[in-house]
Amino acid sequence: MSPHPTLPQRGRDDVAAPIPTLPRERGREEQRIWRALAEINDPEMPINLVDLGVVYGIALEDRTVRVRLTFTAMGCPASDMIIGDIRERLLAEPGVDAVAIDIVWDPPWSSARMTAEGREALRAWGLSV
């Protein structure tokens, strides 16, 4: 997988668009948070949360990181584990004292949100995408 995470665009239609490459104008702190999120793998698939496209956005508010997150399906059996992994990983980052996670369902997740690296990882495991 790529060492550089890919991110959703910001704006009104950000969550409907495929995830583009990391924009250079993003602040160093935001890049660090996205990279930390890219270290968290989905417990049911061999792919990280960023490449899977379930992280719809982040916001840095003082020493709090707010994550907009969806799941590949309602009732995801791994949702509590994923939320716990996000909190644990982000709280390990210097300067992060709190993590707020907003679960969103609109727009619903689709495989179109996955990065090229994510698609390749699933194909390598014999999964069709």
C-alpha positions as CSV (number, residue, x, y, z in Angstrom):
1,M,0.0,0.0,0.0
2,S,1.0,3.6,-0.6
3,P,3.0,5.2,2.3
4,H,1.0,8.4,1.6
5,P,-2.7,8.4,2.5
6,T,-5.3,9.7,0.1
7,L,-8.0,12.1,1.3
8,P,-11.5,13.1,0.3
9,Q,-11.8,16.6,-1.1
10,R,-13.4,19.3,1.0
11,G,-16.5,21.1,0.0
12,R,-20.2,20.5,-0.5
13,D,-19.8,17.4,-2.6
14,D,-16.8,16.0,-0.8
15,V,-18.2,12.7,0.3
16,A,-19.7,11.8,-3.0
17,A,-16.5,12.1,-5.0
18,P,-13.8,9.4,-5.3
19,I,-10.9,10.1,-2.9
20,P,-8.1,12.0,-4.7
21,T,-4.4,12.2,-3.7
22,L,-3.2,14.2,-0.7
23,P,-3.3,17.9,-1.5
24,R,0.0,19.7,-0.8
25,E,-1.8,22.7,0.8
26,R,-3.0,20.7,3.7
27,G,-1.4,21.6,7.0
28,R,1.2,19.4,8.5
29,E,-1.0,18.5,11.5
30,E,-3.9,17.4,9.3
31,Q,-1.5,15.3,7.2
32,R,-0.2,13.7,10.3
33,I,-3.7,12.8,11.4
34,W,-4.6,11.3,8.0
35,R,-1.4,9.2,8.0
36,A,-2.3,7.9,11.5
37,L,-5.8,7.0,10.2
38,A,-4.2,5.2,7.3
39,E,-2.4,2.9,9.8
40,I,-5.7,1.5,11.0
41,N,-6.9,-1.5,9.1
42,D,-10.4,-2.7,8.7
43,P,-10.6,-5.8,11.0
44,E,-12.5,-7.7,8.3
45,M,-10.6,-6.8,5.2
46,P,-6.9,-6.3,4.4
47,I,-7.2,-2.6,3.8
48,N,-6.8,0.6,5.9
49,L,-9.7,2.8,6.7
50,V,-8.5,5.7,4.5
51,D,-8.0,3.5,1.4
52,L,-11.4,1.9,2.1
53,G,-12.9,5.3,1.9
54,V,-14.9,5.2,5.1
55,V,-13.3,8.3,6.6
56,Y,-15.3,11.2,5.1
57,G,-13.3,14.0,6.7
58,I,-11.5,15.3,9.7
59,A,-11.4,18.6,11.5
60,L,-8.8,19.8,14.1
61,E,-10.4,21.8,16.8
62,D,-7.8,22.9,19.4
63,R,-6.5,19.6,20.8
64,T,-9.5,17.6,19.6
65,V,-9.7,15.7,16.3
66,R,-13.2,15.3,14.9
67,V,-13.6,12.4,12.4
68,R,-16.5,12.0,10.0
69,L,-16.8,8.2,9.6
70,T,-19.1,5.8,7.9
71,F,-19.2,2.0,7.6
72,T,-19.6,-0.2,4.6
73,A,-22.9,-1.4,5.9
74,M,-25.4,-0.5,8.7
75,G,-25.0,-2.9,11.6
76,C,-21.3,-3.5,10.8
77,P,-20.2,-6.0,13.4
78,A,-16.8,-4.4,13.6
79,S,-18.0,-0.8,14.2
80,D,-17.2,-0.7,17.9
81,M,-13.7,-2.1,17.2
82,I,-13.1,0.4,14.4
83,I,-14.2,3.3,16.6
84,G,-12.0,2.1,19.5
85,D,-9.0,1.7,17.1
86,I,-9.5,5.2,15.8
87,R,-9.6,6.7,19.3
88,E,-6.6,4.7,20.5
89,R,-4.5,5.6,17.5
90,L,-5.3,9.3,17.4
91,L,-4.9,9.8,21.2
92,A,-1.4,8.5,20.7
93,E,-0.6,11.5,18.5
94,P,1.2,14.4,20.2
95,G,-1.1,17.3,20.8
96,V,-4.3,15.2,20.6
97,D,-6.3,15.2,23.9
98,A,-9.7,14.1,22.6
99,V,-11.3,12.4,19.6
100,A,-14.8,13.0,18.5
101,I,-16.3,10.6,16.0
102,D,-19.4,11.6,14.0
103,I,-21.0,8.6,12.3
104,V,-22.6,9.6,9.0
105,W,-24.7,7.6,6.6
106,D,-25.3,10.2,3.9
107,P,-24.1,9.6,1.3
108,P,-23.9,5.9,1.8
109,W,-20.5,4.3,1.3
110,S,-19.8,2.6,-2.0
111,S,-16.8,1.0,-3.5
112,A,-16.3,4.1,-5.7
113,R,-14.9,5.8,-2.5
114,M,-11.9,3.4,-2.4
115,T,-8.5,4.4,-3.5
116,A,-6.6,2.7,-6.3
117,E,-4.3,1.2,-3.5
118,G,-7.3,-0.1,-1.7
119,R,-8.7,-1.7,-4.8
120,E,-5.4,-3.4,-5.5
121,A,-5.1,-4.6,-1.9
122,L,-8.5,-6.3,-2.1
123,R,-7.7,-7.8,-5.6
124,A,-4.5,-9.2,-4.1
125,W,-6.6,-11.1,-1.6
126,G,-8.8,-12.4,-4.4
127,L,-11.7,-10.0,-3.7
128,S,-13.7,-8.5,-6.6
129,V,-14.0,-4.7,-6.6
